[in-house]
Amino acid sequence: MQASLLEEIVTVPNPYPVVATVEYPDVWRLCTQARDLAWDPLDIDYSDLRDADLSPEVRQAGAEWWSLRAWMEHGATPYGAERLREAIFNHQPFEVKQHITNFIAEEFRHHEASFRIAQALGTYEATPRADYFKDIIPKFHNEEDEKAMSFFAGLSVNTLFEQLSGELLQARYENARFDSIRKSCQLILRDEARHIQFGRIIMRRFFSELSVHEKQTIGAKVAKKLRGSLLNGVYAVVNLPPDERARSGKNRALAAEHGLGATHPDEEMAIIRKGVDQIREDVGVYGVEIPHIPELDGAAVH
C-alpha cells in the first residue's frame, strides 16, 4: 500500500475483545421490545392536518412548534453517537451498545414524525426563525459535562432528561385534537418509556457503587443542564429575552389553543416542576441530591 494512503487511515482504539455475551438481561429485553415495537412515521396519515380548517397564523404557529421539536429530537442524536463510540471502545456489553443504537434510531424517528407534522401544517422550518434560537441551539451538544462523569453516570443524567421530556410530551399528547398528532405523541412516548426504563436499570445496578463525590456531581450536572434548558427556552419561554418570549409565547399559546399538541406557556413551569419533583424522589433513594434551582424552586414559592 502506498505511504500516502496509509497516512489517510484513521487510527481508532483497539476494538477487541468484541463482547457478545449478554450481561444484563433486563437491558436486552428492552432491545427485543424495540425490535417488536418499531414503527414508521410514514405509516401515519397526516391528511387530517393538511385538510384542517385552520388560519394561516395558526398553521404557522403549529409548524414552528413542531419544527422546534424536530430540531430538539435531531439534537439528541450526536449525544447518542458519542455514547455509542464510547461504549464500543470501552468494551461495554453487547446489549448496552444495542440499546444506544436503538436510541439513536428512535430519536431520528421522533425527528421525522415531528418534521412531517410541521410539513402537514404548513412548512417545516429547517433553520430557526429567531436569531436567538440560531445562536443557542448549536450550543446544546456539549460533551463537557458527560466527560466529567463515568460512562453510566453520564447516561443516567441524559435519562433523567428523557423522563422530564416524557412529562412534557404527555401534556402535549393530551392537548392534541388531531389523530395524527395524538398517534405520533403516543408512539414517541412508547419509545421514551424504554429510554426511561434503561435509566432506572442503570440506577438500580450502578448508583449504589458511586462515590459521594460522583453522586454530588450527578446532582450538580442535572441542575446545570436543567437551568440551561429553562434559560434557553427549550422547555419553557419564561426566561427568554423579552421580544422572543412574547413572540414564542404567542405562537405556543396559539398552537395549544387549537389542539396542535403544544403546551401553553402558562402551564409549562408547573409541568417541569412536577417532573423535577419526581426525578428528585427517584434519585434521592440512592443518595443523589439535585441542588436548588432558583428559576424553578424560587418560582414554586410564589
C-alpha positions in Angstrom: 0.0 0.0 0.0 1.3 3.5 -0.8 2.5 5.5 2.1 0.2 8.4 1.2 -2.8 6.0 1.6 -1.5 4.7 4.9 -1.4 8.3 6.2 -5.1 8.7 5.5 -6.2 5.7 7.6 -7.8 7.0 10.8 -6.4 5.4 13.9 -9.1 4.1 16.2 -8.8 2.4 19.7 -8.4 -1.4 19.8 -12.0 -2.7 19.5 -11.1 -6.2 20.9 -12.5 -8.0 22.6 -15.8 -7.6 20.8 -18.1 -8.7 23.6 -21.1 -10.9 22.6 -22.2 -12.2 26.0 -25.4 -10.7 27.4 -24.6 -9.5 30.9 -27.8 -7.5 31.6 -30.9 -9.5 30.6 -33.2 -6.6 31.6 -31.4 -4.3 29.1 -31.6 -7.0 26.4 -35.3 -7.3 27.0 -35.6 -3.6 26.1 -33.7 -4.2 22.9 -36.0 -7.0 21.8 -39.0 -4.8 22.7 -37.5 -2.1 20.4 -37.5 -4.5 17.5 -41.0 -5.7 18.1 -42.4 -2.2 18.6 -40.6 -0.4 15.8 -42.8 2.0 13.8 -42.6 4.1 10.7 -43.6 7.8 10.7 -44.7 7.4 7.0 -47.4 5.0 8.2 -49.2 7.8 9.9 -51.8 9.6 7.9 -51.3 13.4 8.3 -54.1 14.4 6.0 -56.3 15.5 8.9 -53.8 18.3 9.4 -53.5 19.2 5.7 -57.3 19.3 5.4 -58.0 21.1 8.7 -59.8 24.4 8.7 -57.0 26.4 10.4 -56.0 30.0 9.7 -52.5 30.8 8.2 -51.5 32.3 11.6 -52.4 29.1 13.5 -50.7 26.9 10.8 -47.5 28.9 11.1 -47.6 28.7 14.9 -48.1 24.9 14.8 -45.4 24.4 12.1 -42.9 26.5 14.1 -43.7 24.5 17.3 -43.2 21.1 15.6 -40.1 22.4 13.8 -38.6 23.2 17.3 -39.5 19.7 18.4 -37.8 18.3 15.3 -34.6 20.3 16.0 -34.5 19.0 19.6 -35.1 15.4 18.6 -32.4 15.7 16.0 -30.1 17.3 18.6 -30.2 14.1 20.7 -28.5 12.0 18.0 -25.0 13.4 18.3 -25.1 12.6 22.1 -26.1 9.1 21.2 -23.3 8.8 18.7 -20.7 9.9 21.2 -22.0 7.4 23.8 -22.1 4.6 21.2 -18.4 5.2 20.2 -17.5 5.3 23.9 -19.4 2.0 24.6 -17.7 0.3 21.7 -14.2 1.1 22.6 -14.8 0.7 26.3 -16.0 -2.9 25.5 -19.4 -2.4 27.1 -21.7 -5.4 26.9 -23.4 -6.2 23.6 -26.9 -5.2 24.8 -25.7 -1.8 26.1 -24.3 -1.0 22.6 -27.5 -2.2 21.0 -29.7 -0.1 23.3 -27.7 3.0 22.4 -28.0 2.2 18.7 -31.8 1.8 19.2 -31.8 5.2 21.0 -30.2 6.9 18.0 -32.6 5.3 15.5 -35.6 6.2 17.7 -34.5 9.8 18.1 -34.2 10.1 14.3 -37.7 8.6 14.1 -39.1 11.2 16.5 -37.4 13.9 14.4 -39.1 12.6 11.3 -42.5 12.4 12.8 -42.1 16.0 14.1 -41.0 17.5 10.8 -43.8 15.6 8.9 -46.3 17.2 11.3 -44.8 20.6 10.6 -44.9 20.0 6.8 -48.6 18.9 7.1 -49.4 22.1 9.0 -47.6 24.4 6.6 -43.8 24.5 6.2 -41.1 22.7 8.2 -38.5 25.3 9.2 -35.0 23.8 8.7 -33.5 26.9 10.4 -34.9 28.7 13.4 -36.7 31.9 12.5 -35.5 33.7 15.6 -31.9 34.8 15.8 -31.9 33.8 19.5 -32.5 30.2 18.7 -30.0 30.2 15.9 -27.4 31.2 18.4 -28.4 28.9 21.3 -29.3 25.6 19.6 -25.8 24.8 18.3 -24.6 25.0 21.9 -26.9 22.2 23.1 -24.4 19.4 22.2 -21.6 20.0 24.7 -19.7 16.9 25.9 -18.0 18.7 28.8 -20.5 17.6 31.5 -20.7 14.0 30.2 -16.9 13.6 30.1 -16.7 14.8 33.7 -18.6 11.7 34.8 -18.2 7.9 34.4 -19.9 6.3 31.4 -23.0 5.1 33.2 -23.3 8.2 35.3 -23.4 10.3 32.1 -26.1 8.0 30.7 -28.1 8.4 33.8 -28.1 12.2 33.5 -29.4 12.0 30.0 -32.1 9.6 31.0 -33.4 11.9 33.7 -34.0 14.5 31.0 -35.8 11.9 28.9 -38.1 11.5 31.9 -38.7 15.2 32.1 -39.3 15.3 28.3 -41.8 12.5 28.8 -43.8 14.5 31.3 -44.0 17.4 28.8 -44.8 15.2 25.9 -47.7 13.5 27.9 -49.2 17.0 28.3 -48.8 17.7 24.6 -50.5 14.3 23.8 -53.4 15.3 26.0 -53.6 18.7 24.2 -53.7 17.2 20.7 -57.1 17.2 19.0 -55.8 15.6 15.7 -55.4 11.9 15.3 -52.1 12.2 13.5 -50.5 14.3 16.3 -52.0 12.1 19.0 -50.7 8.9 17.3 -47.2 10.5 16.9 -47.1 11.5 20.5 -48.3 8.1 21.6 -45.6 6.3 19.7 -42.9 8.7 20.7 -43.9 8.2 24.4 -43.7 4.5 24.0 -40.1 4.8 22.8 -39.3 7.2 25.6 -40.7 4.8 28.2 -38.0 2.3 27.2 -35.3 5.0 27.4 -36.5 5.9 30.9 -36.6 2.2 31.9 -33.0 1.9 30.8 -32.1 4.7 33.1 -33.9 3.0 36.0 -32.0 -0.2 35.4 -28.7 1.8 35.4 -29.6 3.4 38.7 -30.5 0.1 40.3 -27.3 -1.5 39.1 -24.7 1.2 39.5 -25.8 4.1 41.7 -25.1 2.2 45.0 -21.4 1.8 43.8 -20.9 5.5 43.1 -18.7 7.6 45.4 -20.2 10.5 47.3 -18.3 12.9 45.0 -19.8 11.4 41.9 -23.3 11.5 43.4 -22.8 15.2 44.0 -21.5 15.6 40.5 -24.6 14.0 39.0 -27.0 16.2 41.0 -25.0 19.3 40.1 -24.9 18.4 36.4 -28.7 17.7 36.3 -29.3 21.1 37.9 -26.9 22.8 35.5 -28.5 21.3 32.4 -32.0 21.9 33.6 -31.2 25.6 34.3 -29.8 25.8 30.8 -33.0 24.4 29.4 -35.1 26.8 31.4 -33.0 29.8 30.4 -32.8 29.0 26.7 -36.5 28.4 26.1 -36.4 24.7 25.0 -38.8 23.6 27.8 -40.3 27.0 28.7 -40.5 30.5 27.4 -40.4 32.0 30.9 -36.7 33.2 30.7 -36.4 34.0 27.0 -35.3 37.6 26.0 -38.4 39.8 26.2 -39.0 40.1 22.5 -38.5 36.4 21.8 -40.6 35.5 24.9 -43.5 37.5 23.5 -43.2 36.0 20.0 -42.6 32.4 21.0 -45.2 32.6 23.8 -47.9 33.9 21.5 -47.2 31.1 19.0 -47.1 28.3 21.6 -50.4 29.6 23.0 -52.0 29.6 19.6 -50.8 26.0 18.9 -52.0 24.9 22.3 -55.4 26.6 22.0 -56.0 24.9 18.6 -55.1 21.5 19.9 -51.9 21.1 17.9 -50.0 19.2 20.6 -48.3 22.1 22.3 -48.1 23.2 25.9 -49.5 26.6 26.9 -46.7 28.9 28.2 -48.6 29.4 31.5 -48.6 25.6 32.1 -45.0 24.8 31.2 -43.4 25.6 34.6 -45.9 23.6 36.6 -45.3 20.6 34.4 -41.5 21.0 34.7 -41.7 21.4 38.4 -43.8 18.2 38.7 -41.3 16.3 36.6 -38.3 17.6 38.6 -40.1 16.7 41.9 -40.5 13.1 40.6 -36.8 13.0 39.5 -35.7 14.2 42.9 -37.7 11.4 44.5 -36.3 8.8 42.2 -32.7 9.6 42.7 -33.0 10.6 46.3 -33.2 6.9 47.4 -29.6 6.5 46.0 -28.3 9.5 47.9 -28.2 11.8 44.8 -29.4 15.3 45.6 -30.4 17.8 42.9 -29.5 21.2 44.3 -31.8 24.2 44.5 -32.8 25.6 41.1 -33.7 29.3 41.5 -35.7 29.6 38.3 -37.8 26.6 39.3 -37.8 26.2 43.1 -37.9 30.0 43.6 -41.0 30.2 41.4 -42.7 27.5 43.4 -42.8 29.7 46.5 -44.9 32.4 44.8 
